[in-house]
Amino acid sequence: MSFTPALTHLLGTALPIVQAPMAGAQGSALALAVCQAGGLGSLPAAALSPDALRAELAVMAAQSQGLPWNVNFFAHVPPVPVPEQEAAWRRSLAPFYAEHGIDPASITTGPGRSPFSDELADLVAPFRPPVVSFHFGLPSPALLARVRAWGAKVLSSATTVEEALWLQAQGVDAIIAQGLEAGGHRGFFLTRDLSTQMGTFALLPQIVQAVSVPVIAAGGIVDAHSVAAAFALGAAGVQAGTAYLLCPEATTSAVHRAALQSEAARHTALTTLFTGGAARGIVNRAMRELGALDNQAPAFPLATSAIAPLRAAAERAGRGDFTPLWSGQNASACRAVSAAEVTRSLAQGVPASTRITAIAQSLAHAHRTGSTWQPTEGWTELSAAEAYAIQASVAKALGWFPDGPRAWKVGGTTDISAAPLPEVRPSPASQPVTWVLPAGQDEVLIEAELAFRLASAPNEADPMACIGTVCVSVELIGTRLAEGLSAPANWKLADQGVHAGLLIGEAQPAARFTAFTPSDWQAQACHIRVQGPDGAVAVHEGRGSHPAILSGLQPLGTLPWLARHARAQGQCQNSGLRSGDLVTTGAWLVVKVRRGDLVDVGFDGLPGVRLCIA
Ligand SMILES: Cc1cc2nc3c(=O)[nH]c(=O)nc-3n(C[C@H](O)[C@H](O)[C@H](O)COP(=O)(O)O)c2cc1C
């Protein structure tokens, strides 16, 4: 089975959410706000002059703080102007010119929208945008090669299965499946036949089936429910436009905002009136009186200049009669809230499994490359159960446990009420637990800890009374430490530290520990005996060193201290530790072991554990 990387891994974002580039309705402010909320913010370049584009790119490059962002270009083939067609177009607009007192002779001609070109590539190259998306196909292979040379990921829209296959053959990194519900221009480029165009939920699964690159659903994606539906149909991510149009960070005009918030937004249609290309907008006077599709408009983008003065005149009077009121079919979720809030509400629909895969892949990547992993809002919203699933997934991705899943330490002070409790794996000394190191790795650090499972929530008066079982926990920490990756803070939620851990000691019922007093805990001695393949033996010893103990707290106060600490760190949302939680007591002893070693780990008064490092 082929492995499709999570879209987030491909794009470098925390969330599989792309803010649709929307020429004329937004600039860098919206894009940056979405980037900061964990999505991929997009800067639309199509309607910008070279100077304006340079200025916006400079803002993106300076303020994106290392987060990935997208710049979007049109890739249409400019049509050859046909003077007779232009004249017929203007004749059909003549009554409206007269009504608004516009002299047709004063209207300039011009394309209005320029496709991506060598000049634009020269302009953009110094800013090295991490992602470049195209609408209306792709630029020439030579131009595309220039974009790739910056290291940018390339996306483009497909409106049919044929277009998706064509884009895949050109080597795009991901395909945006643009359904018929979508606001703005149809991105079609292999056909102009509108009868080929499908709704998002008909198009998306067909494209997903046909291609092997990740598919991003666009069109009618406005809230968590539609995001969830897109993922259910195989989307690797979503691209939402209309949902962001009322955000304060967007530059949507006043007449456009008013239309989106009115009853009129329920009625959208495709029209060629405003640019010559078929695009979806809220039905307005021009569409009603001139015919949304059945009109004289020249080919895209040549129709733009003749209607522009009518738009300006009507807008001056506060009306959107000639304004392209681009909107998708579902503007019902459009709210005047921040882009971060829109992004957050869309993120609620991303399935937990996708979030887990996404975060696990980026953590594993950070681990492999030694790069810093930036926690984002998407991370802090994870439940503890999801965090542990991520831990398992990271360990799997890194090959920590190639022989299959084992009992995980679900420990520390995180609220794990929603997480499955780990199976405690008995390991009598006669049967060593085999610990298989990943290929190419011959040594590893292990950490021995005591772990308690709580029989009841601790109470201040007698915290030790809550301990139900005690066992030895041995954690494999070397893969990170050996590679010099420090700063485990980012990993906190996945575990109290950095470890893939196993509870491998035999669980001891509390009854066996009536003699186990708080001061035993403080003074508890641990030993790790390592016997190498050559028979040489090294014995390491250590004692309790939990920070609570080191900072002078009496052991009796340690459990409540852990609970308070967990609350302060935001690692548990409820009252703290409760029955069933596992608590590890901090590092007791860390030792480097090698492939072939036989390792005995023990604490005074507890049965030991034997590990075979293979
Ligand atoms: C106001 C507006 C402007 C748009 N401009 C662009 C654009 O410049 N480039 C582009 O690739 N897509 C553009 N689109 C289309 C979007 O990329 C996307 O397909 C669409 O917004 C998705 O449907 P939705 O609006 O229902 O979310 C625009 C859409 C809107 C609503």
The ligand as a Tripos MOL2 file, in Angstrom:
@<TRIPOS>MOLECULE
LIG
   31    33     1     0     0
SMALL
NO_CHARGES

@<TRIPOS>ATOM
      1 C1        -13.9720   36.2120   -3.3220 C.3       1 LIG1
      2 C2        -13.2840   35.0530   -3.9440 C.ar      1 LIG1
      3 C3        -12.1410   35.2650   -4.7000 C.ar      1 LIG1
      4 C4        -11.4370   34.1790   -5.2160 C.ar      1 LIG1
      5 N1        -10.2620   34.3930   -5.8780 N.ar      1 LIG1
      6 C5         -9.4610   33.3520   -6.1910 C.ar      1 LIG1
      7 C6         -8.1310   33.5580   -6.6330 C.ar      1 LIG1
      8 O1         -7.6620   34.6800   -6.7520 O.2       1 LIG1
      9 N2         -7.3810   32.4650   -6.9020 N.ar      1 LIG1
     10 C7         -7.8550   31.2020   -6.7520 C.ar      1 LIG1
     11 O2         -7.1270   30.2480   -6.9840 O.2       1 LIG1
     12 N3         -9.1170   30.9740   -6.3330 N.ar      1 LIG1
     13 C8         -9.9260   32.0190   -6.0360 C.ar      1 LIG1
     14 N4        -11.1930   31.7810   -5.5300 N.ar      1 LIG1
     15 C9        -11.6990   30.4070   -5.4710 C.3       1 LIG1
     16 C10       -11.1810   29.6810   -4.2430 C.3       1 LIG1
     17 O3         -9.8570   29.2680   -4.4830 O.3       1 LIG1
     18 C11       -11.9640   28.4290   -3.8540 C.3       1 LIG1
     19 O4        -12.0590   27.5540   -4.9340 O.3       1 LIG1
     20 C12       -13.3370   28.7100   -3.3190 C.3       1 LIG1
     21 O5        -13.3480   29.8320   -2.4970 O.3       1 LIG1
     22 C13       -13.8380   27.5340   -2.5450 C.3       1 LIG1
     23 O6        -15.2270   27.5880   -2.3390 O.3       1 LIG1
     24 P1        -15.9160   28.3490   -1.1020 P.3       1 LIG1
     25 O7        -15.8690   29.7780   -1.4770 O.co2     1 LIG1
     26 O8        -17.2970   27.7780   -1.0960 O.co2     1 LIG1
     27 O9        -15.1300   28.0460    0.1170 O.co2     1 LIG1
     28 C14       -11.9220   32.8580   -5.0270 C.ar      1 LIG1
     29 C15       -13.0980   32.6660   -4.2830 C.ar      1 LIG1
     30 C16       -13.7650   33.7280   -3.7290 C.ar      1 LIG1
     31 C17       -14.9900   33.4670   -2.9030 C.3       1 LIG1
@<TRIPOS>BOND
     1     1     2 1
     2     2     3 ar
     3     2    30 ar
     4     3     4 ar
     5     4     5 ar
     6     4    28 ar
     7     5     6 ar
     8     6     7 ar
     9     6    13 1
    10     7     8 2
    11     7     9 ar
    12     9    10 ar
    13    10    11 2
    14    10    12 ar
    15    12    13 ar
    16    13    14 ar
    17    14    15 1
    18    14    28 ar
    19    15    16 1
    20    16    17 1
    21    16    18 1
    22    18    19 1
    23    18    20 1
    24    20    21 1
    25    20    22 1
    26    22    23 1
    27    23    24 1
    28    24    25 2
    29    24    26 1
    30    24    27 1
    31    28    29 ar
    32    29    30 ar
    33    30    31 1
@<TRIPOS>SUBSTRUCTURE
     1 LIG1         1 GROUP 0 **** ****
